[in-house]
Amino acid sequence: MTWGPQASGSEQLCFAWAGSTEPHRPHYYRVQDPRLLAEYDNTQRYANHVHTVWRDPHSDFGRDLLAAHYATSHH
């Protein structure tokens, strides 16, 4: 299920949930707006192995530096 946009906070903030609401069962959620992506994934190994992601989709992973490098160094 997905909710968004929220009245309090960013007008473009969305929350999505997938999976069980029971303890020790696989589940996943995501919080996202234009400058934030946060994920929590607990779906492997019988919900006993967590992966998380926290990103700024506009400027993470050195995107601006890599773009500048490609623009000036590659033909």
CHARMM-style PDB file with segment names, atoms N, HN, CA, C and O in Angstrom:
ATOM      1  N   MET     1       0.835  -1.176   0.000  1.00  0.00      PROA
ATOM      2  CA  MET     1       0.000   0.000   0.000  1.00  0.00      PROA
ATOM      3  C   MET     1       0.879   1.238   0.000  1.00  0.00      PROA
ATOM      4  O   MET     1       2.009   1.198   0.486  1.00  0.00      PROA
ATOM      5  N   THR     2       0.374   2.330  -0.537  1.00  0.00      PROA
ATOM      6  HN  THR     2      -0.544   2.363  -0.932  1.00  0.00      PROA
ATOM      7  CA  THR     2       1.143   3.564  -0.656  1.00  0.00      PROA
ATOM      8  C   THR     2       0.298   4.732  -0.176  1.00  0.00      PROA
ATOM      9  O   THR     2      -0.890   4.820  -0.485  1.00  0.00      PROA
ATOM     10  N   TRP     3       0.923   5.635   0.587  1.00  0.00      PROA
ATOM     11  HN  TRP     3       1.889   5.563   0.838  1.00  0.00      PROA
ATOM     12  CA  TRP     3       0.268   6.872   0.998  1.00  0.00      PROA
ATOM     13  C   TRP     3       1.090   8.035   0.514  1.00  0.00      PROA
ATOM     14  O   TRP     3       2.319   7.970   0.537  1.00  0.00      PROA
ATOM     15  N   GLY     4       0.449   9.099   0.075  1.00  0.00      PROA
ATOM     16  HN  GLY     4      -0.550   9.152   0.057  1.00  0.00      PROA
ATOM     17  CA  GLY     4       1.184  10.294  -0.314  1.00  0.00      PROA
ATOM     18  C   GLY     4       0.331  11.135  -1.235  1.00  0.00      PROA
ATOM     19  O   GLY     4      -0.582  10.579  -1.845  1.00  0.00      PROA
ATOM     20  N   PRO     5       0.543  12.385  -1.383  1.00  0.00      PROA
ATOM     21  CA  PRO     5       1.452  13.181  -0.554  1.00  0.00      PROA
ATOM     22  C   PRO     5       0.888  13.420   0.840  1.00  0.00      PROA
ATOM     23  O   PRO     5      -0.325  13.376   1.040  1.00  0.00      PROA
ATOM     24  N   GLN     6       1.759  13.670   1.787  1.00  0.00      PROA
ATOM     25  HN  GLN     6       2.745  13.705   1.624  1.00  0.00      PROA
ATOM     26  CA  GLN     6       1.363  13.894   3.165  1.00  0.00      PROA
ATOM     27  C   GLN     6       1.145  15.387   3.419  1.00  0.00      PROA
ATOM     28  O   GLN     6       1.844  16.230   2.859  1.00  0.00      PROA
ATOM     29  N   ALA     7       0.179  15.696   4.259  1.00  0.00      PROA
ATOM     30  HN  ALA     7      -0.389  15.011   4.715  1.00  0.00      PROA
ATOM     31  CA  ALA     7      -0.111  17.094   4.574  1.00  0.00      PROA
ATOM     32  C   ALA     7       1.004  17.708   5.425  1.00  0.00      PROA
ATOM     33  O   ALA     7       1.332  18.881   5.249  1.00  0.00      PROA
ATOM     34  N   SER     8       1.589  16.938   6.339  1.00  0.00      PROA
ATOM     35  HN  SER     8       1.323  15.985   6.482  1.00  0.00      PROA
ATOM     36  CA  SER     8       2.664  17.472   7.172  1.00  0.00      PROA
ATOM     37  C   SER     8       4.006  17.118   6.545  1.00  0.00      PROA
ATOM     38  O   SER     8       4.274  15.953   6.251  1.00  0.00      PROA
ATOM     39  N   GLY     9       4.841  18.119   6.345  1.00  0.00      PROA
ATOM     40  HN  GLY     9       4.624  19.065   6.584  1.00  0.00      PROA
ATOM     41  CA  GLY     9       6.130  17.880   5.714  1.00  0.00      PROA
ATOM     42  C   GLY     9       6.072  18.109   4.224  1.00  0.00      PROA
ATOM     43  O   GLY     9       5.226  18.857   3.732  1.00  0.00      PROA
ATOM     44  N   SER    10       6.961  17.473   3.515  1.00  0.00      PROA
ATOM     45  HN  SER    10       7.647  16.866   3.915  1.00  0.00      PROA
ATOM     46  CA  SER    10       7.057  17.642   2.070  1.00  0.00      PROA
ATOM     47  C   SER    10       5.758  17.239   1.385  1.00  0.00      PROA
ATOM     48  O   SER    10       5.183  16.198   1.705  1.00  0.00      PROA
ATOM     49  N   GLU    11       5.299  18.047   0.458  1.00  0.00      PROA
ATOM     50  HN  GLU    11       5.765  18.892   0.198  1.00  0.00      PROA
ATOM     51  CA  GLU    11       4.072  17.723  -0.267  1.00  0.00      PROA
ATOM     52  C   GLU    11       4.274  16.589  -1.253  1.00  0.00      PROA
ATOM     53  O   GLU    11       3.300  16.056  -1.785  1.00  0.00      PROA
ATOM     54  N   GLN    12       5.518  16.211  -1.508  1.00  0.00      PROA
ATOM     55  HN  GLN    12       6.308  16.645  -1.076  1.00  0.00      PROA
ATOM     56  CA  GLN    12       5.806  15.126  -2.431  1.00  0.00      PROA
ATOM     57  C   GLN    12       6.319  13.878  -1.717  1.00  0.00      PROA
ATOM     58  O   GLN    12       6.821  12.960  -2.366  1.00  0.00      PROA
ATOM     59  N   LEU    13       6.200  13.833  -0.391  1.00  0.00      PROA
ATOM     60  HN  LEU    13       5.792  14.579   0.136  1.00  0.00      PROA
ATOM     61  CA  LEU    13       6.670  12.704   0.386  1.00  0.00      PROA
ATOM     62  C   LEU    13       5.697  11.540   0.268  1.00  0.00      PROA
ATOM     63  O   LEU    13       4.493  11.701   0.465  1.00  0.00      PROA
ATOM     64  N   CYS    14       6.232  10.363  -0.056  1.00  0.00      PROA
ATOM     65  HN  CYS    14       7.211  10.231  -0.215  1.00  0.00      PROA
ATOM     66  CA  CYS    14       5.413   9.154  -0.194  1.00  0.00      PROA
ATOM     67  C   CYS    14       5.987   8.043   0.669  1.00  0.00      PROA
ATOM     68  O   CYS    14       7.196   7.971   0.888  1.00  0.00      PROA
ATOM     69  N   PHE    15       5.107   7.179   1.154  1.00  0.00      PROA
ATOM     70  HN  PHE    15       4.125   7.237   0.976  1.00  0.00      PROA
ATOM     71  CA  PHE    15       5.478   6.006   1.932  1.00  0.00      PROA
ATOM     72  C   PHE    15       4.844   4.794   1.282  1.00  0.00      PROA
ATOM     73  O   PHE    15       3.657   4.819   0.954  1.00  0.00      PROA
ATOM     74  N   ALA    16       5.616   3.730   1.090  1.00  0.00      PROA
ATOM     75  HN  ALA    16       6.580   3.710   1.356  1.00  0.00      PROA
ATOM     76  CA  ALA    16       5.094   2.496   0.514  1.00  0.00      PROA
ATOM     77  C   ALA    16       5.502   1.321   1.397  1.00  0.00      PROA
ATOM     78  O   ALA    16       6.617   1.282   1.917  1.00  0.00      PROA
ATOM     79  N   TRP    17       4.603   0.377   1.558  1.00  0.00      PROA
ATOM     80  HN  TRP    17       3.697   0.408   1.135  1.00  0.00      PROA
ATOM     81  CA  TRP    17       4.843  -0.819   2.361  1.00  0.00      PROA
ATOM     82  C   TRP    17       4.482  -2.030   1.532  1.00  0.00      PROA
ATOM     83  O   TRP    17       3.493  -2.011   0.799  1.00  0.00      PROA
ATOM     84  N   ALA    18       5.275  -3.086   1.641  1.00  0.00      PROA
ATOM     85  HN  ALA    18       6.078  -3.101   2.237  1.00  0.00      PROA
ATOM     86  CA  ALA    18       4.954  -4.356   1.000  1.00  0.00      PROA
ATOM     87  C   ALA    18       5.302  -5.472   1.970  1.00  0.00      PROA
ATOM     88  O   ALA    18       6.321  -5.407   2.657  1.00  0.00      PROA
ATOM     89  N   GLY    19       4.475  -6.474   2.027  1.00  0.00      PROA
ATOM     90  HN  GLY    19       3.647  -6.526   1.468  1.00  0.00      PROA
ATOM     91  CA  GLY    19       4.757  -7.627   2.868  1.00  0.00      PROA
ATOM     92  C   GLY    19       3.869  -7.676   4.083  1.00  0.00      PROA
ATOM     93  O   GLY    19       2.851  -6.990   4.170  1.00  0.00      PROA
ATOM     94  N   SER    20       4.277  -8.496   5.007  1.00  0.00      PROA
ATOM     95  HN  SER    20       5.104  -9.053   4.936  1.00  0.00      PROA
ATOM     96  CA  SER    20       3.493  -8.775   6.201  1.00  0.00      PROA
ATOM     97  C   SER    20       3.622  -7.659   7.231  1.00  0.00      PROA
ATOM     98  O   SER    20       4.600  -6.911   7.238  1.00  0.00      PROA
ATOM     99  N   THR    21       2.633  -7.561   8.086  1.00  0.00      PROA
ATOM    100  HN  THR    21       1.839  -8.168   8.080  1.00  0.00      PROA
ATOM    101  CA  THR    21       2.710  -6.676   9.255  1.00  0.00      PROA
ATOM    102  C   THR    21       2.952  -7.490  10.524  1.00  0.00      PROA
ATOM    103  O   THR    21       2.984  -6.937  11.623  1.00  0.00      PROA
ATOM    104  N   GLU    22       3.119  -8.789  10.374  1.00  0.00      PROA
ATOM    105  HN  GLU    22       3.093  -9.239   9.481  1.00  0.00      PROA
ATOM    106  CA  GLU    22       3.392  -9.673  11.511  1.00  0.00      PROA
ATOM    107  C   GLU    22       4.893  -9.722  11.801  1.00  0.00      PROA
ATOM    108  O   GLU    22       5.699  -9.670  10.871  1.00  0.00      PROA
ATOM    109  N   PRO    23       5.282  -9.820  13.077  1.00  0.00      PROA
ATOM    110  CA  PRO    23       6.705  -9.933  13.411  1.00  0.00      PROA
ATOM    111  C   PRO    23       7.345 -11.158  12.764  1.00  0.00      PROA
ATOM    112  O   PRO    23       6.697 -12.192  12.599  1.00  0.00      PROA
ATOM    113  N   HSD    24       8.611 -11.037  12.401  1.00  0.00      PROA
ATOM    114  HN  HSD    24       9.137 -10.198  12.534  1.00  0.00      PROA
ATOM    115  CA  HSD    24       9.410 -12.134  11.853  1.00  0.00      PROA
ATOM    116  C   HSD    24       8.883 -12.651  10.516  1.00  0.00      PROA
ATOM    117  O   HSD    24       9.099 -13.813  10.172  1.00  0.00      PROA
ATOM    118  N   ARG    25       8.195 -11.797   9.763  1.00  0.00      PROA
ATOM    119  HN  ARG    25       8.019 -10.853  10.042  1.00  0.00      PROA
ATOM    120  CA  ARG    25       7.706 -12.150   8.436  1.00  0.00      PROA
ATOM    121  C   ARG    25       8.298 -11.151   7.445  1.00  0.00      PROA
ATOM    122  O   ARG    25       8.534 -10.002   7.817  1.00  0.00      PROA
ATOM    123  N   PRO    26       8.546 -11.550   6.189  1.00  0.00      PROA
ATOM    124  CA  PRO    26       9.151 -10.653   5.205  1.00  0.00      PROA
ATOM    125  C   PRO    26       8.351  -9.359   4.998  1.00  0.00      PROA
ATOM    126  O   PRO    26       7.123  -9.376   4.911  1.00  0.00      PROA
ATOM    127  N   HSD    27       9.083  -8.237   4.922  1.00  0.00      PROA
ATOM    128  HN  HSD    27      10.081  -8.223   4.993  1.00  0.00      PROA
ATOM    129  CA  HSD    27       8.444  -6.946   4.681  1.00  0.00      PROA
ATOM    130  C   HSD    27       9.468  -5.957   4.111  1.00  0.00      PROA
ATOM    131  O   HSD    27      10.679  -6.157   4.199  1.00  0.00      PROA
ATOM    132  N   TYR    28       8.939  -4.904   3.535  1.00  0.00      PROA
ATOM    133  HN  TYR    28       7.955  -4.742   3.464  1.00  0.00      PROA
ATOM    134  CA  TYR    28       9.754  -3.888   2.857  1.00  0.00      PROA
ATOM    135  C   TYR    28       9.019  -2.568   2.983  1.00  0.00      PROA
ATOM    136  O   TYR    28       7.791  -2.532   2.903  1.00  0.00      PROA
ATOM    137  N   TYR    29       9.758  -1.477   3.180  1.00  0.00      PROA
ATOM    138  HN  TYR    29      10.755  -1.506   3.245  1.00  0.00      PROA
ATOM    139  CA  TYR    29       9.125  -0.161   3.073  1.00  0.00      PROA
ATOM    140  C   TYR    29      10.079   0.826   2.436  1.00  0.00      PROA
ATOM    141  O   TYR    29      11.295   0.639   2.407  1.00  0.00      PROA
ATOM    142  N   ARG    30       9.467   1.892   1.922  1.00  0.00      PROA
ATOM    143  HN  ARG    30       8.478   2.043   1.945  1.00  0.00      PROA
ATOM    144  CA  ARG    30      10.204   2.935   1.210  1.00  0.00      PROA
ATOM    145  C   ARG    30       9.597   4.286   1.563  1.00  0.00      PROA
ATOM    146  O   ARG    30       8.376   4.443   1.591  1.00  0.00      PROA
ATOM    147  N   VAL    31      10.464   5.260   1.832  1.00  0.00      PROA
ATOM    148  HN  VAL    31      11.456   5.132   1.810  1.00  0.00      PROA
ATOM    149  CA  VAL    31      10.072   6.653   2.037  1.00  0.00      PROA
ATOM    150  C   VAL    31      10.791   7.437   0.957  1.00  0.00      PROA
ATOM    151  O   VAL    31      12.006   7.311   0.799  1.00  0.00      PROA
ATOM    152  N   GLN    32      10.043   8.256   0.202  1.00  0.00      PROA
ATOM    153  HN  GLN    32       9.056   8.359   0.330  1.00  0.00      PROA
ATOM    154  CA  GLN    32      10.661   8.917  -0.940  1.00  0.00      PROA
ATOM    155  C   GLN    32      10.034  10.279  -1.199  1.00  0.00      PROA
ATOM    156  O   GLN    32       8.821  10.459  -1.092  1.00  0.00      PROA
ATOM    157  N   ASP    33      10.891  11.225  -1.541  1.00  0.00      PROA
ATOM    158  HN  ASP    33      11.876  11.078  -1.628  1.00  0.00      PROA
ATOM    159  CA  ASP    33      10.491  12.508  -2.121  1.00  0.00      PROA
ATOM    160  C   ASP    33      11.601  12.883  -3.105  1.00  0.00      PROA
ATOM    161  O   ASP    33      12.523  12.088  -3.293  1.00  0.00      PROA
ATOM    162  N   PRO    34      11.556  14.035  -3.728  1.00  0.00      PROA
ATOM    163  CA  PRO    34      12.562  14.346  -4.750  1.00  0.00      PROA
ATOM    164  C   PRO    34      14.008  14.349  -4.255  1.00  0.00      PROA
ATOM    165  O   PRO    34      14.919  14.138  -5.056  1.00  0.00      PROA
ATOM    166  N   ARG    35      14.252  14.580  -2.956  1.00  0.00      PROA
ATOM    167  HN  ARG    35      13.513  14.751  -2.305  1.00  0.00      PROA
ATOM    168  CA  ARG    35      15.625  14.649  -2.441  1.00  0.00      PROA
ATOM    169  C   ARG    35      15.945  13.528  -1.454  1.00  0.00      PROA
ATOM    170  O   ARG    35      17.010  13.558  -0.839  1.00  0.00      PROA
ATOM    171  N   LEU    36      15.078  12.556  -1.283  1.00  0.00      PROA
ATOM    172  HN  LEU    36      14.212  12.532  -1.784  1.00  0.00      PROA
ATOM    173  CA  LEU    36      15.295  11.484  -0.315  1.00  0.00      PROA
ATOM    174  C   LEU    36      14.763  10.176  -0.863  1.00  0.00      PROA
ATOM    175  O   LEU    36      13.671  10.121  -1.429  1.00  0.00      PROA
ATOM    176  N   LEU    37      15.543   9.128  -0.689  1.00  0.00      PROA
ATOM    177  HN  LEU    37      16.430   9.173  -0.230  1.00  0.00      PROA
ATOM    178  CA  LEU    37      15.082   7.769  -0.942  1.00  0.00      PROA
ATOM    179  C   LEU    37      15.619   6.919   0.193  1.00  0.00      PROA
ATOM    180  O   LEU    37      16.831   6.730   0.304  1.00  0.00      PROA
ATOM    181  N   ALA    38      14.743   6.405   1.034  1.00  0.00      PROA
ATOM    182  HN  ALA    38      13.759   6.558   0.944  1.00  0.00      PROA
ATOM    183  CA  ALA    38      15.136   5.528   2.136  1.00  0.00      PROA
ATOM    184  C   ALA    38      14.360   4.225   1.986  1.00  0.00      PROA
ATOM    185  O   ALA    38      13.135   4.231   1.868  1.00  0.00      PROA
ATOM    186  N   GLU    39      15.084   3.110   1.992  1.00  0.00      PROA
ATOM    187  HN  GLU    39      16.080   3.106   2.088  1.00  0.00      PROA
ATOM    188  CA  GLU    39      14.456   1.804   1.867  1.00  0.00      PROA
ATOM    189  C   GLU    39      14.916   0.894   3.001  1.00  0.00      PROA
ATOM    190  O   GLU    39      16.055   0.972   3.461  1.00  0.00      PROA
ATOM    191  N   TYR    40      14.021   0.045   3.432  1.00  0.00      PROA
ATOM    192  HN  TYR    40      13.095  -0.018   3.059  1.00  0.00      PROA
ATOM    193  CA  TYR    40      14.297  -0.987   4.421  1.00  0.00      PROA
ATOM    194  C   TYR    40      13.739  -2.283   3.849  1.00  0.00      PROA
ATOM    195  O   TYR    40      12.531  -2.403   3.650  1.00  0.00      PROA
ATOM    196  N   ASP    41      14.606  -3.250   3.582  1.00  0.00      PROA
ATOM    197  HN  ASP    41      15.588  -3.152   3.743  1.00  0.00      PROA
ATOM    198  CA  ASP    41      14.205  -4.498   2.941  1.00  0.00      PROA
ATOM    199  C   ASP    41      14.583  -5.657   3.857  1.00  0.00      PROA
ATOM    200  O   ASP    41      15.764  -5.926   4.074  1.00  0.00      PROA
ATOM    201  N   ASN    42      13.588  -6.332   4.384  1.00  0.00      PROA
ATOM    202  HN  ASN    42      12.628  -6.113   4.208  1.00  0.00      PROA
ATOM    203  CA  ASN    42      13.806  -7.481   5.263  1.00  0.00      PROA
ATOM    204  C   ASN    42      13.002  -8.649   4.705  1.00  0.00      PROA
ATOM    205  O   ASN    42      12.044  -9.111   5.325  1.00  0.00      PROA
ATOM    206  N   THR    43      13.402  -9.119   3.527  1.00  0.00      PROA
ATOM    207  HN  THR    43      14.180  -8.744   3.023  1.00  0.00      PROA
ATOM    208  CA  THR    43      12.636 -10.165   2.837  1.00  0.00      PROA
ATOM    209  C   THR    43      13.425 -11.451   2.645  1.00  0.00      PROA
ATOM    210  O   THR    43      12.856 -12.449   2.204  1.00  0.00      PROA
ATOM    211  N   GLN    44      14.707 -11.461   2.958  1.00  0.00      PROA
ATOM    212  HN  GLN    44      15.169 -10.650   3.317  1.00  0.00      PROA
ATOM    213  CA  GLN    44      15.525 -12.659   2.764  1.00  0.00      PROA
ATOM    214  C   GLN    44      15.682 -13.444   4.064  1.00  0.00      PROA
ATOM    215  O   GLN    44      15.513 -12.912   5.161  1.00  0.00      PROA
ATOM    216  N   ARG    45      16.008 -14.721   3.906  1.00  0.00      PROA
ATOM    217  HN  ARG    45      16.144 -15.153   3.015  1.00  0.00      PROA
ATOM    218  CA  ARG    45      16.313 -15.596   5.049  1.00  0.00      PROA
ATOM    219  C   ARG    45      15.224 -15.562   6.115  1.00  0.00      PROA
ATOM    220  O   ARG    45      15.515 -15.392   7.299  1.00  0.00      PROA
ATOM    221  N   TYR    46      13.999 -15.721   5.705  1.00  0.00      PROA
ATOM    222  HN  TYR    46      13.762 -15.860   4.743  1.00  0.00      PROA
ATOM    223  CA  TYR    46      12.862 -15.744   6.641  1.00  0.00      PROA
ATOM    224  C   TYR    46      12.796 -14.467   7.478  1.00  0.00      PROA
ATOM    225  O   TYR    46      12.564 -14.509   8.686  1.00  0.00      PROA
ATOM    226  N   ALA    47      13.008 -13.329   6.808  1.00  0.00      PROA
ATOM    227  HN  ALA    47      13.197 -13.294   5.827  1.00  0.00      PROA
ATOM    228  CA  ALA    47      12.971 -12.007   7.448  1.00  0.00      PROA
ATOM    229  C   ALA    47      14.005 -11.912   8.570  1.00  0.00      PROA
ATOM    230  O   ALA    47      13.721 -11.409   9.657  1.00  0.00      PROA
ATOM    231  N   ASN    48      15.204 -12.403   8.283  1.00  0.00      PROA
ATOM    232  HN  ASN    48      15.435 -12.812   7.400  1.00  0.00      PROA
ATOM    233  CA  ASN    48      16.278 -12.388   9.256  1.00  0.00      PROA
ATOM    234  C   ASN    48      17.562 -11.809   8.648  1.00  0.00      PROA
ATOM    235  O   ASN    48      18.666 -12.111   9.101  1.00  0.00      PROA
ATOM    236  N   HSD    49      17.398 -10.973   7.617  1.00  0.00      PROA
ATOM    237  HN  HSD    49      16.501 -10.727   7.249  1.00  0.00      PROA
ATOM    238  CA  HSD    49      18.551 -10.392   6.921  1.00  0.00      PROA
ATOM    239  C   HSD    49      18.111  -9.067   6.301  1.00  0.00      PROA
ATOM    240  O   HSD    49      17.326  -9.058   5.352  1.00  0.00      PROA
ATOM    241  N   VAL    50      18.603  -7.962   6.823  1.00  0.00      PROA
ATOM    242  HN  VAL    50      19.240  -7.969   7.594  1.00  0.00      PROA
ATOM    243  CA  VAL    50      18.120  -6.635   6.446  1.00  0.00      PROA
ATOM    244  C   VAL    50      19.080  -5.952   5.477  1.00  0.00      PROA
ATOM    245  O   VAL    50      20.299  -6.046   5.619  1.00  0.00      PROA
ATOM    246  N   HSD    51      18.507  -5.260   4.486  1.00  0.00      PROA
ATOM    247  HN  HSD    51      17.516  -5.184   4.371  1.00  0.00      PROA
ATOM    248  CA  HSD    51      19.248  -4.350   3.612  1.00  0.00      PROA
ATOM    249  C   HSD    51      18.599  -2.982   3.740  1.00  0.00      PROA
ATOM    250  O   HSD    51      17.373  -2.877   3.786  1.00  0.00      PROA
ATOM    251  N   THR    52      19.421  -1.924   3.797  1.00  0.00      PROA
ATOM    252  HN  THR    52      20.416  -2.010   3.759  1.00  0.00      PROA
ATOM    253  CA  THR    52      18.896  -0.561   3.859  1.00  0.00      PROA
ATOM    254  C   THR    52      19.595   0.312   2.827  1.00  0.00      PROA
ATOM    255  O   THR    52      20.729   0.045   2.431  1.00  0.00      PROA
ATOM    256  N   VAL    53      18.900   1.351   2.404  1.00  0.00      PROA
ATOM    257  HN  VAL    53      17.979   1.568   2.726  1.00  0.00      PROA
ATOM    258  CA  VAL    53      19.435   2.336   1.463  1.00  0.00      PROA
ATOM    259  C   VAL    53      18.987   3.711   1.925  1.00  0.00      PROA
ATOM    260  O   VAL    53      17.828   3.907   2.291  1.00  0.00      PROA
ATOM    261  N   TRP    54      19.913   4.662   1.905  1.00  0.00      PROA
ATOM    262  HN  TRP    54      20.854   4.503   1.607  1.00  0.00      PROA
ATOM    263  CA  TRP    54      19.601   6.068   2.198  1.00  0.00      PROA
ATOM    264  C   TRP    54      20.297   6.879   1.130  1.00  0.00      PROA
ATOM    265  O   TRP    54      21.526   6.880   1.065  1.00  0.00      PROA
ATOM    266  N   ARG    55      19.537   7.576   0.280  1.00  0.00      PROA
ATOM    267  HN  ARG    55      18.538   7.575   0.332  1.00  0.00      PROA
ATOM    268  CA  ARG    55      20.132   8.278  -0.855  1.00  0.00      PROA
ATOM    269  C   ARG    55      19.511   9.659  -1.043  1.00  0.00      PROA
ATOM    270  O   ARG    55      18.396   9.929  -0.597  1.00  0.00      PROA
ATOM    271  N   ASP    56      20.255  10.509  -1.707  1.00  0.00      PROA
ATOM    272  HN  ASP    56      21.161  10.290  -2.070  1.00  0.00      PROA
ATOM    273  CA  ASP    56      19.743  11.750  -2.276  1.00  0.00      PROA
ATOM    274  C   ASP    56      19.783  11.545  -3.786  1.00  0.00      PROA
ATOM    275  O   ASP    56      20.855  11.655  -4.381  1.00  0.00      PROA
ATOM    276  N   PRO    57      18.648  11.249  -4.431  1.00  0.00      PROA
ATOM    277  CA  PRO    57      18.655  10.918  -5.855  1.00  0.00      PROA
ATOM    278  C   PRO    57      19.242  11.991  -6.762  1.00  0.00      PROA
ATOM    279  O   PRO    57      19.589  11.697  -7.905  1.00  0.00      PROA
ATOM    280  N   HSD    58      19.362  13.233  -6.283  1.00  0.00      PROA
ATOM    281  HN  HSD    58      19.080  13.473  -5.354  1.00  0.00      PROA
ATOM    282  CA  HSD    58      19.879  14.303  -7.133  1.00  0.00      PROA
ATOM    283  C   HSD    58      21.390  14.509  -7.032  1.00  0.00      PROA
ATOM    284  O   HSD    58      21.990  15.087  -7.938  1.00  0.00      PROA
ATOM    285  N   SER    59      22.015  14.045  -5.943  1.00  0.00      PROA
ATOM    286  HN  SER    59      21.527  13.575  -5.208  1.00  0.00      PROA
ATOM    287  CA  SER    59      23.437  14.380  -5.824  1.00  0.00      PROA
ATOM    288  C   SER    59      24.275  13.331  -5.115  1.00  0.00      PROA
ATOM    289  O   SER    59      25.356  13.650  -4.619  1.00  0.00      PROA
ATOM    290  N   ASP    60      23.817  12.101  -5.053  1.00  0.00      PROA
ATOM    291  HN  ASP    60      22.939  11.842  -5.456  1.00  0.00      PROA
ATOM    292  CA  ASP    60      24.644  11.108  -4.376  1.00  0.00      PROA
ATOM    293  C   ASP    60      25.552  10.369  -5.346  1.00  0.00      PROA
ATOM    294  O   ASP    60      25.459  10.550  -6.560  1.00  0.00      PROA
ATOM    295  N   PHE    61      26.420   9.547  -4.808  1.00  0.00      PROA
ATOM    296  HN  PHE    61      26.496   9.400  -3.822  1.00  0.00      PROA
ATOM    297  CA  PHE    61      27.356   8.719  -5.570  1.00  0.00      PROA
ATOM    298  C   PHE    61      28.266   9.542  -6.474  1.00  0.00      PROA
ATOM    299  O   PHE    61      28.745   9.026  -7.484  1.00  0.00      PROA
ATOM    300  N   GLY    62      28.515  10.794  -6.144  1.00  0.00      PROA
ATOM    301  HN  GLY    62      28.126  11.213  -5.324  1.00  0.00      PROA
ATOM    302  CA  GLY    62      29.407  11.608  -6.957  1.00  0.00      PROA
ATOM    303  C   GLY    62      28.889  11.868  -8.353  1.00  0.00      PROA
ATOM    304  O   GLY    62      29.672  12.079  -9.279  1.00  0.00      PROA
ATOM    305  N   ARG    63      27.588  11.856  -8.513  1.00  0.00      PROA
ATOM    306  HN  ARG    63      26.951  11.685  -7.760  1.00  0.00      PROA
ATOM    307  CA  ARG    63      26.981  12.018  -9.837  1.00  0.00      PROA
ATOM    308  C   ARG    63      27.471  13.277 -10.540  1.00  0.00      PROA
ATOM    309  O   ARG    63      27.796  13.226 -11.727  1.00  0.00      PROA
ATOM    310  N   ASP    64      27.532  14.399  -9.840  1.00  0.00      PROA
ATOM    311  HN  ASP    64      27.268  14.440  -8.876  1.00  0.00      PROA
ATOM    312  CA  ASP    64      27.968  15.644 -10.463  1.00  0.00      PROA
ATOM    313  C   ASP    64      29.435  15.558 -10.896  1.00  0.00      PROA
ATOM    314  O   ASP    64      29.785  16.033 -11.976  1.00  0.00      PROA
ATOM    315  N   LEU    65      30.289  14.962 -10.073  1.00  0.00      PROA
ATOM    316  HN  LEU    65      30.005  14.576  -9.195  1.00  0.00      PROA
ATOM    317  CA  LEU    65      31.702  14.810 -10.431  1.00  0.00      PROA
ATOM    318  C   LEU    65      31.868  13.880 -11.625  1.00  0.00      PROA
ATOM    319  O   LEU    65      32.672  14.152 -12.517  1.00  0.00      PROA
ATOM    320  N   LEU    66      31.120  12.792 -11.648  1.00  0.00      PROA
ATOM    321  HN  LEU    66      30.467  12.572 -10.923  1.00  0.00      PROA
ATOM    322  CA  LEU    66      31.212  11.862 -12.764  1.00  0.00      PROA
ATOM    323  C   LEU    66      30.717  12.503 -14.054  1.00  0.00      PROA
ATOM    324  O   LEU    66      31.323  12.302 -15.107  1.00  0.00      PROA
ATOM    325  N   ALA    67      29.643  13.259 -13.998  1.00  0.00      PROA
ATOM    326  HN  ALA    67      29.151  13.422 -13.142  1.00  0.00      PROA
ATOM    327  CA  ALA    67      29.118  13.948 -15.177  1.00  0.00      PROA
ATOM    328  C   ALA    67      30.137  14.948 -15.706  1.00  0.00      PROA
ATOM    329  O   ALA    67      30.334  15.055 -16.917  1.00  0.00      PROA
ATOM    330  N   ALA    68      30.785  15.681 -14.803  1.00  0.00      PROA
ATOM    331  HN  ALA    68      30.625  15.594 -13.820  1.00  0.00      PROA
ATOM    332  CA  ALA    68      31.802  16.644 -15.235  1.00  0.00      PROA
ATOM    333  C   ALA    68      32.990  15.930 -15.858  1.00  0.00      PROA
ATOM    334  O   ALA    68      33.549  16.412 -16.843  1.00  0.00      PROA
ATOM    335  N   HSD    69      33.377  14.812 -15.313  1.00  0.00      PROA
ATOM    336  HN  HSD    69      32.922  14.421 -14.513  1.00  0.00      PROA
ATOM    337  CA  HSD    69      34.479  14.037 -15.871  1.00  0.00      PROA
ATOM    338  C   HSD    69      34.144  13.565 -17.295  1.00  0.00      PROA
ATOM    339  O   HSD    69      34.957  13.709 -18.208  1.00  0.00      PROA
ATOM    340  N   TYR    70      32.962  13.011 -17.471  1.00  0.00      PROA
ATOM    341  HN  TYR    70      32.302  12.895 -16.729  1.00  0.00      PROA
ATOM    342  CA  TYR    70      32.564  12.560 -18.808  1.00  0.00      PROA
ATOM    343  C   TYR    70      32.481  13.714 -19.793  1.00  0.00      PROA
ATOM    344  O   TYR    70      32.846  13.562 -20.959  1.00  0.00      PROA
ATOM    345  N   ALA    71      32.011  14.851 -19.343  1.00  0.00      PROA
ATOM    346  HN  ALA    71      31.715  14.975 -18.396  1.00  0.00      PROA
ATOM    347  CA  ALA    71      31.862  16.015 -20.232  1.00  0.00      PROA
ATOM    348  C   ALA    71      33.210  16.558 -20.712  1.00  0.00      PROA
ATOM    349  O   ALA    71      33.315  17.067 -21.828  1.00  0.00      PROA
ATOM    350  N   THR    72      34.235  16.449 -19.870  1.00  0.00      PROA
ATOM    351  HN  THR    72      34.149  16.036 -18.963  1.00  0.00      PROA
ATOM    352  CA  THR    72      35.525  17.041 -20.233  1.00  0.00      PROA
ATOM    353  C   THR    72      36.570  16.037 -20.691  1.00  0.00      PROA
ATOM    354  O   THR    72      37.543  16.424 -21.338  1.00  0.00      PROA
ATOM    355  N   SER    73      36.399  14.757 -20.375  1.00  0.00      PROA
ATOM    356  HN  SER    73      35.609  14.442 -19.849  1.00  0.00      PROA
ATOM    357  CA  SER    73      37.456  13.783 -20.641  1.00  0.00      PROA
ATOM    358  C   SER    73      37.135  12.730 -21.688  1.00  0.00      PROA
ATOM    359  O   SER    73      38.041  12.050 -22.170  1.00  0.00      PROA
ATOM    360  N   HSD    74      35.889  12.581 -22.045  1.00  0.00      PROA
ATOM    361  HN  HSD    74      35.153  13.133 -21.654  1.00  0.00      PROA
ATOM    362  CA  HSD    74      35.504  11.533 -22.991  1.00  0.00      PROA
ATOM    363  C   HSD    74      34.952  12.165 -24.266  1.00  0.00      PROA
ATOM    364  O   HSD    74      34.209  13.146 -24.224  1.00  0.00      PROA
ATOM    365  N   HSD    75      35.331  11.584 -25.385  1.00  0.00      PROA
ATOM    366  HN  HSD    75      35.935  10.788 -25.419  1.00  0.00      PROA
ATOM    367  CA  HSD    75      34.873  12.131 -26.657  1.00  0.00      PROA
ATOM    368  C   HSD    75      33.906  11.191 -27.310  1.00  0.00      PROA
ATOM    369  OT1 HSD    75      33.405  11.478 -28.397  1.00  0.00      PROA
TER     370      HSD     75
END
